């Protein structure tokens, strides 16, 4: 089957649009947050949430040595960081889709 030039152009245009619409990977975001809470948010472009999780992580680390309370707080902060990274990746993809849709029409 031989495609006409118009069909090839349409296929290439659709592929270009698909690549533009792809947001940040949720898997990469979660893996980054496994190591440091907030790193997945930073990867997705959520700077404010990333700074909040970096600060909470530092606070838990300080409280761990100062009062011992940080040991109990670190787990929930870590889990919330994973959830936040996953949600940020989804929002990143939605933002990309909206931006591409606006540029098309």
C-alpha positions as CSV (number, residue, x, y, z in Angstrom):
1,X,0.0,0.0,0.0
2,X,1.4,3.3,-1.1
3,X,0.5,6.4,0.9
4,X,-0.1,9.7,-0.8
5,X,1.9,12.8,0.3
6,X,-1.2,14.2,2.0
7,X,-1.7,10.9,4.0
8,X,2.0,10.9,5.0
9,X,1.7,14.6,6.1
10,X,-1.3,13.8,8.3
11,X,0.4,10.8,9.9
12,X,3.5,12.8,10.7
13,X,1.4,15.7,12.1
14,X,-0.5,13.3,14.3
15,X,2.8,11.8,15.6
16,X,4.2,15.2,16.3
17,X,1.1,16.1,18.3
18,X,1.2,12.9,20.3
19,X,4.8,13.7,21.3
20,X,3.9,17.2,22.3
21,X,1.0,16.0,24.5
22,X,3.1,13.6,26.5
23,X,3.6,14.9,30.1
24,X,5.9,13.7,32.8
25,X,6.1,10.0,33.6
26,X,4.3,9.0,36.8
27,X,6.6,6.1,37.3
28,X,9.8,8.3,37.1
29,X,8.1,10.8,39.5
30,X,7.3,8.1,42.1
31,X,10.8,6.5,41.9
32,X,12.4,9.9,42.4
33,X,10.2,10.5,45.4
34,X,11.1,7.2,46.9
35,X,14.6,8.5,47.4
36,X,13.8,12.0,48.5
37,X,10.3,13.3,49.2
38,X,9.7,16.3,46.9
39,X,12.0,15.2,44.1
40,X,9.2,13.8,42.0
41,X,7.2,17.0,42.4
42,X,10.3,18.9,41.3
43,X,10.6,16.7,38.2
44,X,7.0,17.5,37.3
45,X,7.5,21.2,37.7
46,X,5.6,21.6,41.0
47,X,8.2,23.8,42.6
48,X,6.1,24.9,45.6
49,X,5.1,21.4,46.6
50,X,8.7,20.2,46.1
51,X,10.0,22.9,48.5
52,X,7.3,22.0,51.1
53,X,8.3,18.3,51.0
54,X,12.0,19.2,51.1
55,X,11.4,21.3,54.2
56,X,9.2,18.7,55.9
57,X,11.8,16.1,55.2
58,X,14.5,18.3,56.7
59,X,12.3,19.0,59.7
60,X,11.7,15.3,60.3
61,X,15.4,14.6,60.0
62,X,16.2,17.3,62.6
63,X,13.4,16.1,64.9
64,X,14.7,12.6,64.6
65,X,17.9,13.6,66.3
66,X,16.6,16.3,68.6
67,X,13.6,14.6,70.1
68,X,13.1,11.3,68.4
69,X,9.7,12.3,67.1
70,X,11.0,12.6,63.5
71,X,11.1,8.8,63.3
72,X,7.3,8.7,63.6
73,X,6.7,11.7,61.3
74,X,9.0,10.6,58.5
75,X,6.8,7.7,57.3
76,X,3.7,9.7,56.7
77,X,5.7,12.5,55.0
78,X,7.3,10.0,52.8
79,X,4.0,8.4,51.8
80,X,2.4,11.8,51.2
81,X,5.4,12.7,49.0
82,X,4.8,9.6,46.9
83,X,1.1,10.4,46.4
84,X,1.9,14.0,45.6
85,X,4.5,13.0,43.0
86,X,1.9,10.7,41.3
87,X,-0.7,13.4,41.3
88,X,1.7,16.0,40.0
89,X,2.6,13.7,37.1
90,X,-1.1,13.5,36.2
91,X,-1.5,17.2,36.3
92,X,1.6,17.7,34.2
93,X,0.1,15.5,31.5
94,X,-3.3,17.4,31.6
95,X,-1.4,20.7,31.3
96,X,0.4,19.5,28.3
97,X,-2.8,18.3,26.6
98,X,-4.5,21.6,27.2
99,X,-1.5,23.5,25.8
100,X,-1.5,21.5,22.7
101,X,-5.2,21.8,22.2
102,X,-5.0,25.6,22.6
103,X,-2.2,25.8,20.0
104,X,-4.2,23.7,17.5
105,X,-7.4,25.7,17.6
